[in-house]
Amino acid sequence: MSLNIQQLDEINARACALWHYEAPLNFYNLNSDEIEQNVQYFLDPQNNF
């Protein structure tokens, strides 16, 4: 098994921001009205994603 670590890009940041969990884990879901803000947060290097 190999592990490949890459810097988070916009496509994957957007996929993370759009991910939705079913209950009972749905408290992890991000607000769908704030997708762009979440993507920018993920892409900001200071946030270490």
Protein Blocks (a to p, Z undefined) as FASTA:
>chain_A
ZZddddddfklmmmmmmpccddfklmmpccfklmmmmmmmmmmmkloZZ
